Amino acid sequence: MPSQATAEKDSAAGVTPAAPWRVKAISVLPDYRLAVTFNDDTSGIADLSSVMKTKDAGIYSALADPAVFEQATLSLGVITWPNGADLDPAWMYERLREEKTWSVPI
């Protein structure tokens, strides 16, 4: 079942991230994908499946467990996981502006 997170207001003392490349909403999709919407309403799908298949994914190795991957949340406009893994929102924004589905490289 897909999970969703929205960051109208973040928990950091009422801070609302305003940069256009900050993530405002995510939905966890099957097969290690995330539906992402940014502050300026740019949106797309980040496909992390190739990262999950590599032998040396470092901090991202834990995300190969679907139960862990589904724990993606937003923190100040950045997608994060409980183990400390995160995705650079500016990089993701640039890639998803060019291609609506982006395979995150390993």
N, CA, C and O atoms as a GROMACS GRO file, in nm:
protein
  424
    1MET      N    1   0.083  -0.117   0.000
    1MET     CA    2   0.000   0.000   0.000
    1MET      C    3   0.088   0.124   0.000
    1MET      O    4   0.173   0.137   0.088
    2PRO      N    5   0.071   0.215  -0.095
    2PRO     CA    6   0.155   0.334  -0.101
    2PRO      C    7   0.134   0.423   0.020
    2PRO      O    8   0.023   0.439   0.070
    3SER      N    9   0.245   0.480   0.066
    3SER     CA   10   0.234   0.575   0.176
    3SER      C   11   0.261   0.714   0.120
    3SER      O   12   0.320   0.728   0.013
    4GLN      N   13   0.217   0.815   0.193
    4GLN     CA   14   0.233   0.952   0.146
    4GLN      C   15   0.285   1.039   0.258
    4GLN      O   16   0.260   1.014   0.376
    5ALA      N   17   0.358   1.143   0.219
    5ALA     CA   18   0.403   1.244   0.315
    5ALA      C   19   0.389   1.379   0.249
    5ALA      O   20   0.416   1.395   0.130
    6THR      N   21   0.346   1.475   0.326
    6THR     CA   22   0.331   1.611   0.276
    6THR      C   23   0.400   1.704   0.375
    6THR      O   24   0.390   1.685   0.496
    7ALA      N   25   0.469   1.805   0.322
    7ALA     CA   26   0.542   1.896   0.409
    7ALA      C   27   0.489   2.037   0.398
    7ALA      O   28   0.562   2.127   0.354
    8GLU      N   29   0.364   2.060   0.437
    8GLU     CA   30   0.317   2.197   0.440
    8GLU      C   31   0.397   2.274   0.544
    8GLU      O   32   0.441   2.386   0.521
    9LYS      N   33   0.415   2.212   0.659
    9LYS     CA   34   0.495   2.269   0.766
    9LYS      C   35   0.581   2.160   0.822
    9LYS      O   36   0.532   2.051   0.854
   10ASP      N   37   0.710   2.186   0.835
   10ASP     CA   38   0.799   2.086   0.887
   10ASP      C   39   0.809   2.099   1.038
   10ASP      O   40   0.774   2.202   1.095
   11SER      N   41   0.857   1.994   1.100
   11SER     CA   42   0.862   1.991   1.246
   11SER      C   43   0.969   2.083   1.304
   11SER      O   44   0.969   2.105   1.425
   12ALA      N   45   1.058   2.136   1.224
   12ALA     CA   46   1.167   2.220   1.274
   12ALA      C   47   1.116   2.361   1.305
   12ALA      O   48   1.131   2.452   1.224
   13ALA      N   49   1.057   2.377   1.418
   13ALA     CA   50   1.011   2.506   1.469
   13ALA      C   51   0.923   2.582   1.370
   13ALA      O   52   0.937   2.703   1.354
   14GLY      N   53   0.832   2.512   1.304
   14GLY     CA   54   0.739   2.578   1.214
   14GLY      C   55   0.798   2.626   1.083
   14GLY      O   56   0.737   2.708   1.015
   15VAL      N   57   0.916   2.576   1.045
   15VAL     CA   58   0.981   2.618   0.922
   15VAL      C   59   0.908   2.560   0.802
   15VAL      O   60   0.874   2.442   0.800
   16THR      N   61   0.883   2.644   0.702
   16THR     CA   62   0.823   2.598   0.577
   16THR      C   63   0.925   2.619   0.466
   16THR      O   64   0.951   2.733   0.428
   17PRO      N   65   0.984   2.510   0.412
   17PRO     CA   66   1.083   2.525   0.305
   17PRO      C   67   1.020   2.589   0.181
   17PRO      O   68   0.915   2.544   0.136
   18ALA      N   69   1.084   2.693   0.125
   18ALA     CA   70   1.022   2.767   0.016
   18ALA      C   71   1.091   2.754  -0.119
   18ALA      O   72   1.031   2.788  -0.221
   19ALA      N   73   1.214   2.706  -0.125
   19ALA     CA   74   1.284   2.695  -0.253
   19ALA      C   75   1.204   2.607  -0.348
   19ALA      O   76   1.145   2.508  -0.304
   20PRO      N   77   1.201   2.640  -0.478
   20PRO     CA   78   1.121   2.562  -0.573
   20PRO      C   79   1.164   2.416  -0.580
   20PRO      O   80   1.081   2.331  -0.612
   21TRP      N   81   1.290   2.386  -0.552
   21TRP     CA   82   1.340   2.249  -0.561
   21TRP      C   83   1.320   2.169  -0.433
   21TRP      O   84   1.358   2.052  -0.428
   22ARG      N   85   1.261   2.227  -0.333
   22ARG     CA   86   1.230   2.151  -0.212
   22ARG      C   87   1.109   2.063  -0.238
   22ARG      O   88   1.016   2.103  -0.309
   23VAL      N   89   1.110   1.944  -0.182
   23VAL     CA   90   1.001   1.849  -0.202
   23VAL      C   91   0.887   1.887  -0.108
   23VAL      O   92   0.907   1.909   0.012
   24LYS      N   93   0.765   1.894  -0.164
   24LYS     CA   94   0.649   1.924  -0.079
   24LYS      C   95   0.561   1.802  -0.054
   24LYS      O   96   0.483   1.801   0.040
   25ALA      N   97   0.573   1.699  -0.139
   25ALA     CA   98   0.492   1.579  -0.118
   25ALA      C   99   0.558   1.459  -0.186
   25ALA      O  100   0.620   1.471  -0.292
   26ILE      N  101   0.543   1.343  -0.123
   26ILE     CA  102   0.591   1.218  -0.182
   26ILE      C  103   0.487   1.110  -0.160
   26ILE      O  104   0.408   1.114  -0.065
   27SER      N  105   0.488   1.014  -0.250
   27SER     CA  106   0.411   0.890  -0.233
   27SER      C  107   0.506   0.776  -0.264
   27SER      O  108   0.575   0.777  -0.366
   28VAL      N  109   0.509   0.679  -0.175
   28VAL     CA  110   0.590   0.560  -0.198
   28VAL      C  111   0.512   0.467  -0.289
   28VAL      O  112   0.398   0.430  -0.259
   29LEU      N  113   0.572   0.430  -0.400
   29LEU     CA  114   0.511   0.342  -0.499
   29LEU      C  115   0.577   0.205  -0.496
   29LEU      O  116   0.685   0.190  -0.438
   30PRO      N  117   0.515   0.106  -0.557
   30PRO     CA  118   0.578  -0.027  -0.563
   30PRO      C  119   0.710  -0.023  -0.640
   30PRO      O  120   0.736   0.071  -0.716
   31ASP      N  121   0.792  -0.124  -0.620
   31ASP     CA  122   0.916  -0.144  -0.694
   31ASP      C  123   1.018  -0.033  -0.670
   31ASP      O  124   1.088   0.007  -0.763
   32TYR      N  125   1.027   0.016  -0.547
   32TYR     CA  126   1.129   0.114  -0.508
   32TYR      C  127   1.122   0.244  -0.588
   32TYR      O  128   1.223   0.296  -0.633
   33ARG      N  129   1.000   0.293  -0.604
   33ARG     CA  130   0.981   0.419  -0.675
   33ARG      C  131   0.911   0.519  -0.582
   33ARG      O  132   0.838   0.481  -0.490
   34LEU      N  133   0.936   0.646  -0.608
   34LEU     CA  134   0.874   0.753  -0.531
   34LEU      C  135   0.810   0.852  -0.627
   34LEU      O  136   0.874   0.898  -0.721
   35ALA      N  137   0.684   0.885  -0.604
   35ALA     CA  138   0.619   0.995  -0.677
   35ALA      C  139   0.652   1.120  -0.597
   35ALA      O  140   0.625   1.128  -0.477
   36VAL      N  141   0.712   1.218  -0.664
   36VAL     CA  142   0.765   1.336  -0.596
   36VAL      C  143   0.701   1.462  -0.654
   36VAL      O  144   0.689   1.475  -0.776
   37THR      N  145   0.661   1.554  -0.567
   37THR     CA  146   0.612   1.685  -0.610
   37THR      C  147   0.692   1.792  -0.535
   37THR      O  148   0.708   1.785  -0.414
   38PHE      N  149   0.740   1.889  -0.610
   38PHE     CA  150   0.822   1.996  -0.554
   38PHE      C  151   0.738   2.120  -0.527
   38PHE      O  152   0.622   2.127  -0.568
   39ASN      N  153   0.796   2.217  -0.459
   39ASN     CA  154   0.724   2.339  -0.422
   39ASN      C  155   0.663   2.413  -0.541
   39ASN      O  156   0.558   2.476  -0.528
   40ASP      N  157   0.728   2.406  -0.658
   40ASP     CA  158   0.674   2.476  -0.775
   40ASP      C  159   0.582   2.387  -0.858
   40ASP      O  160   0.550   2.421  -0.972
   41ASP      N  161   0.541   2.274  -0.802
   41ASP     CA  162   0.452   2.175  -0.864
   41ASP      C  163   0.516   2.093  -0.975
   41ASP      O  164   0.445   2.019  -1.043
   42THR      N  165   0.646   2.105  -0.995
   42THR     CA  166   0.716   2.009  -1.081
   42THR      C  167   0.700   1.873  -1.014
   42THR      O  168   0.711   1.862  -0.892
   43SER      N  169   0.675   1.770  -1.094
   43SER     CA  170   0.657   1.638  -1.035
   43SER      C  171   0.712   1.531  -1.127
   43SER      O  172   0.736   1.555  -1.245
   44GLY      N  173   0.731   1.414  -1.071
   44GLY     CA  174   0.780   1.301  -1.150
   44GLY      C  175   0.799   1.180  -1.060
   44GLY      O  176   0.763   1.180  -0.943
   45ILE      N  177   0.858   1.076  -1.118
   45ILE     CA  178   0.882   0.950  -1.048
   45ILE      C  179   1.033   0.928  -1.038
   45ILE      O  180   1.103   0.926  -1.139
   46ALA      N  181   1.082   0.911  -0.916
   46ALA     CA  182   1.222   0.874  -0.893
   46ALA      C  183   1.225   0.723  -0.872
   46ALA      O  184   1.166   0.671  -0.777
   47ASP      N  185   1.295   0.654  -0.960
   47ASP     CA  186   1.304   0.508  -0.957
   47ASP      C  187   1.437   0.470  -0.894
   47ASP      O  188   1.543   0.487  -0.955
   48LEU      N  189   1.433   0.416  -0.772
   48LEU     CA  190   1.554   0.378  -0.701
   48LEU      C  191   1.584   0.229  -0.712
   48LEU      O  192   1.670   0.178  -0.640
   49SER      N  193   1.515   0.157  -0.800
   49SER     CA  194   1.530   0.011  -0.807
   49SER      C  195   1.673  -0.032  -0.841
   49SER      O  196   1.718  -0.134  -0.790
   50SER      N  197   1.744   0.043  -0.924
   50SER     CA  198   1.882   0.004  -0.959
   50SER      C  199   1.974   0.016  -0.838
   50SER      O  200   2.068  -0.063  -0.824
   51VAL      N  201   1.948   0.112  -0.752
   51VAL     CA  202   2.028   0.127  -0.630
   51VAL      C  203   2.008   0.006  -0.539
   51VAL      O  204   2.103  -0.040  -0.475
   52MET      N  205   1.886  -0.045  -0.533
   52MET     CA  206   1.856  -0.156  -0.444
   52MET      C  207   1.917  -0.288  -0.493
   52MET      O  208   1.930  -0.382  -0.416
   53LYS      N  209   1.955  -0.294  -0.619
   53LYS     CA  210   2.009  -0.418  -0.677
   53LYS      C  211   2.160  -0.426  -0.669
   53LYS      O  212   2.218  -0.534  -0.689
   54THR      N  213   2.226  -0.315  -0.639
   54THR     CA  214   2.372  -0.316  -0.635
   54THR      C  215   2.421  -0.379  -0.504
   54THR      O  216   2.354  -0.370  -0.402
   55LYS      N  217   2.539  -0.442  -0.510
   55LYS     CA  218   2.593  -0.509  -0.392
   55LYS      C  219   2.647  -0.410  -0.288
   55LYS      O  220   2.641  -0.437  -0.169
   56ASP      N  221   2.698  -0.298  -0.333
   56ASP     CA  222   2.758  -0.202  -0.241
   56ASP      C  223   2.684  -0.069  -0.248
   56ASP      O  224   2.734   0.029  -0.302
   57ALA      N  225   2.564  -0.067  -0.192
   57ALA     CA  226   2.482   0.054  -0.194
   57ALA      C  227   2.504   0.140  -0.070
   57ALA      O  228   2.436   0.241  -0.052
   58GLY      N  229   2.598   0.102   0.014
   58GLY     CA  230   2.629   0.180   0.133
   58GLY      C  231   2.507   0.201   0.221
   58GLY      O  232   2.436   0.105   0.254
   59ILE      N  233   2.482   0.325   0.260
   59ILE     CA  234   2.371   0.358   0.350
   59ILE      C  235   2.235   0.321   0.289
   59ILE      O  236   2.137   0.301   0.361
   60TYR      N  237   2.230   0.312   0.154
   60TYR     CA  238   2.104   0.279   0.086
   60TYR      C  239   2.073   0.129   0.088
   60TYR      O  240   1.963   0.089   0.050
   61SER      N  241   2.168   0.046   0.130
   61SER     CA  242   2.146  -0.100   0.136
   61SER      C  243   2.025  -0.136   0.221
   61SER      O  244   1.950  -0.228   0.186
   62ALA      N  245   2.006  -0.067   0.331
   62ALA     CA  246   1.894  -0.097   0.421
   62ALA      C  247   1.759  -0.075   0.352
   62ALA      O  248   1.659  -0.135   0.390
   63LEU      N  249   1.757   0.012   0.251
   63LEU     CA  250   1.631   0.044   0.182
   63LEU      C  251   1.584  -0.068   0.092
   63LEU      O  252   1.472  -0.064   0.041
   64ALA      N  253   1.669  -0.170   0.070
   64ALA     CA  254   1.628  -0.286  -0.010
   64ALA      C  255   1.514  -0.361   0.058
   64ALA      O  256   1.439  -0.433  -0.008
   65ASP      N  257   1.501  -0.345   0.189
   65ASP     CA  258   1.388  -0.402   0.261
   65ASP      C  259   1.268  -0.312   0.236
   65ASP      O  260   1.268  -0.196   0.277
   66PRO      N  261   1.164  -0.363   0.169
   66PRO     CA  262   1.048  -0.278   0.136
   66PRO      C  263   0.988  -0.208   0.259
   66PRO      O  264   0.939  -0.096   0.248
   67ALA      N  265   0.992  -0.274   0.374
   67ALA     CA  266   0.936  -0.212   0.495
   67ALA      C  267   1.016  -0.088   0.535
   67ALA      O  268   0.960   0.008   0.588
   68VAL      N  269   1.146  -0.090   0.511
   68VAL     CA  270   1.230   0.027   0.540
   68VAL      C  271   1.210   0.134   0.433
   68VAL      O  272   1.195   0.252   0.465
   69PHE      N  273   1.209   0.093   0.307
   69PHE     CA  274   1.190   0.189   0.198
   69PHE      C  275   1.061   0.269   0.217
   69PHE      O  276   1.058   0.389   0.192
   70GLU      N  277   0.956   0.202   0.260
   70GLU     CA  278   0.825   0.265   0.278
   70GLU      C  279   0.823   0.367   0.392
   70GLU      O  280   0.724   0.439   0.408
   71GLN      N  281   0.930   0.375   0.470
   71GLN     CA  282   0.937   0.471   0.580
   71GLN      C  283   0.990   0.607   0.535
   71GLN      O  284   1.026   0.689   0.619
   72ALA      N  285   0.995   0.631   0.405
   72ALA     CA  286   1.041   0.760   0.354
   72ALA      C  287   0.954   0.872   0.411
   72ALA      O  288   0.831   0.861   0.412
   73THR      N  289   1.018   0.977   0.456
   73THR     CA  290   0.948   1.093   0.510
   73THR      C  291   1.014   1.220   0.456
   73THR      O  292   1.118   1.215   0.391
   74LEU      N  293   0.952   1.332   0.484
   74LEU     CA  294   1.009   1.461   0.446
   74LEU      C  295   1.062   1.533   0.568
   74LEU      O  296   0.997   1.537   0.673
   75SER      N  297   1.180   1.590   0.553
   75SER     CA  298   1.239   1.672   0.658
   75SER      C  299   1.294   1.797   0.591
   75SER      O  300   1.394   1.790   0.520
   76LEU      N  301   1.230   1.910   0.613
   76LEU     CA  302   1.269   2.037   0.553
   76LEU      C  303   1.282   2.026   0.401
   76LEU      O  304   1.375   2.080   0.342
   77GLY      N  305   1.189   1.956   0.338
   77GLY     CA  306   1.186   1.945   0.194
   77GLY      C  307   1.281   1.844   0.134
   77GLY      O  308   1.305   1.845   0.014
   78VAL      N  309   1.336   1.757   0.218
   78VAL     CA  310   1.429   1.653   0.174
   78VAL      C  311   1.369   1.517   0.209
   78VAL      O  312   1.318   1.498   0.320
   79ILE      N  313   1.375   1.422   0.115
   79ILE     CA  314   1.328   1.286   0.142
   79ILE      C  315   1.434   1.216   0.226
   79ILE      O  316   1.551   1.211   0.189
   80THR      N  317   1.392   1.162   0.341
   80THR     CA  318   1.484   1.095   0.432
   80THR      C  319   1.426   0.961   0.478
   80THR      O  320   1.306   0.936   0.466
   81TRP      N  321   1.514   0.878   0.530
   81TRP     CA  322   1.474   0.750   0.590
   81TRP      C  323   1.531   0.742   0.730
   81TRP      O  324   1.628   0.812   0.762
   82PRO      N  325   1.474   0.657   0.816
   82PRO     CA  326   1.518   0.648   0.956
   82PRO      C  327   1.666   0.614   0.974
   82PRO      O  328   1.724   0.648   1.077
   83ASN      N  329   1.728   0.546   0.877
   83ASN     CA  330   1.869   0.508   0.892
   83ASN      C  331   1.965   0.621   0.854
   83ASN      O  332   2.086   0.602   0.859
   84GLY      N  333   1.913   0.737   0.816
   84GLY     CA  334   1.998   0.851   0.781
   84GLY      C  335   2.015   0.872   0.631
   84GLY      O  336   2.073   0.973   0.590
   85ALA      N  337   1.968   0.780   0.549
   85ALA     CA  338   1.976   0.798   0.404
   85ALA      C  339   1.884   0.912   0.362
   85ALA      O  340   1.778   0.934   0.421
   86ASP      N  341   1.926   0.985   0.258
   86ASP     CA  342   1.841   1.091   0.204
   86ASP      C  343   1.872   1.109   0.055
   86ASP      O  344   1.967   1.052   0.003
   87LEU      N  345   1.790   1.189  -0.011
   87LEU     CA  346   1.810   1.221  -0.152
   87LEU      C  347   1.822   1.372  -0.167
   87LEU      O  348   1.743   1.447  -0.111
   88ASP      N  349   1.921   1.415  -0.242
   88ASP     CA  350   1.943   1.557  -0.266
   88ASP      C  351   1.827   1.612  -0.348
   88ASP      O  352   1.810   1.573  -0.464
   89PRO      N  353   1.745   1.701  -0.291
   89PRO     CA  354   1.627   1.749  -0.364
   89PRO      C  355   1.662   1.833  -0.487
   89PRO      O  356   1.588   1.829  -0.586
   90ALA      N  357   1.770   1.910  -0.484
   90ALA     CA  358   1.807   1.993  -0.599
   90ALA      C  359   1.846   1.905  -0.718
   90ALA      O  360   1.808   1.934  -0.831
   91TRP      N  361   1.921   1.799  -0.692
   91TRP     CA  362   1.962   1.705  -0.798
   91TRP      C  363   1.839   1.637  -0.857
   91TRP      O  364   1.823   1.628  -0.978
   92MET      N  365   1.752   1.589  -0.769
   92MET     CA  366   1.630   1.521  -0.812
   92MET      C  367   1.542   1.617  -0.894
   92MET      O  368   1.485   1.577  -0.996
   93TYR      N  369   1.532   1.740  -0.849
   93TYR     CA  370   1.451   1.842  -0.918
   93TYR      C  371   1.501   1.863  -1.062
   93TYR      O  372   1.422   1.862  -1.156
   94GLU      N  373   1.632   1.880  -1.076
   94GLU     CA  374   1.689   1.902  -1.210
   94GLU      C  375   1.662   1.783  -1.302
   94GLU      O  376   1.627   1.801  -1.418
   95ARG      N  377   1.679   1.663  -1.250
   95ARG     CA  378   1.658   1.542  -1.332
   95ARG      C  379   1.511   1.526  -1.368
   95ARG      O  380   1.479   1.493  -1.482
   96LEU      N  381   1.420   1.548  -1.273
   96LEU     CA  382   1.278   1.528  -1.299
   96LEU      C  383   1.218   1.640  -1.383
   96LEU      O  384   1.112   1.621  -1.443
   97ARG      N  385   1.282   1.754  -1.389
   97ARG     CA  386   1.236   1.858  -1.482
   97ARG      C  387   1.264   1.816  -1.626
   97ARG      O  388   1.190   1.851  -1.717
   98GLU      N  389   1.373   1.740  -1.647
   98GLU     CA  390   1.411   1.695  -1.781
   98GLU      C  391   1.337   1.568  -1.822
   98GLU      O  392   1.295   1.556  -1.937
   99GLU      N  393   1.320   1.476  -1.729
   99GLU     CA  394   1.256   1.348  -1.758
   99GLU      C  395   1.156   1.321  -1.646
   99GLU      O  396   1.192   1.329  -1.529
  100LYS      N  397   1.035   1.289  -1.680
  100LYS     CA  398   0.933   1.270  -1.578
  100LYS      C  399   0.952   1.142  -1.496
  100LYS      O  400   0.901   1.132  -1.384
  101THR      N  401   1.025   1.046  -1.551
  101THR     CA  402   1.065   0.928  -1.475
  101THR      C  403   1.217   0.922  -1.481
  101THR      O  404   1.276   0.918  -1.589
  102TRP      N  405   1.278   0.920  -1.366
  102TRP     CA  406   1.423   0.925  -1.357
  102TRP      C  407   1.473   0.804  -1.280
  102TRP      O  408   1.431   0.780  -1.166
  103SER      N  409   1.564   0.728  -1.341
  103SER     CA  410   1.628   0.615  -1.272
  103SER      C  411   1.751   0.667  -1.200
  103SER      O  412   1.848   0.709  -1.262
  104VAL      N  413   1.746   0.664  -1.068
  104VAL     CA  414   1.856   0.713  -0.987
  104VAL      C  415   1.978   0.624  -1.013
  104VAL      O  416   1.969   0.502  -0.998
  105PRO      N  417   2.092   0.684  -1.053
  105PRO     CA  418   2.210   0.601  -1.084
  105PRO      C  419   2.276   0.547  -0.958
  105PRO      O  420   2.262   0.602  -0.849
  106ILE      N  421   2.348   0.437  -0.976
  106ILE     CA  422   2.419   0.378  -0.863
  106ILE      C  423   2.561   0.427  -0.858
  106ILE      O  424   2.637   0.388  -0.770
   0.00000   0.00000   0.00000
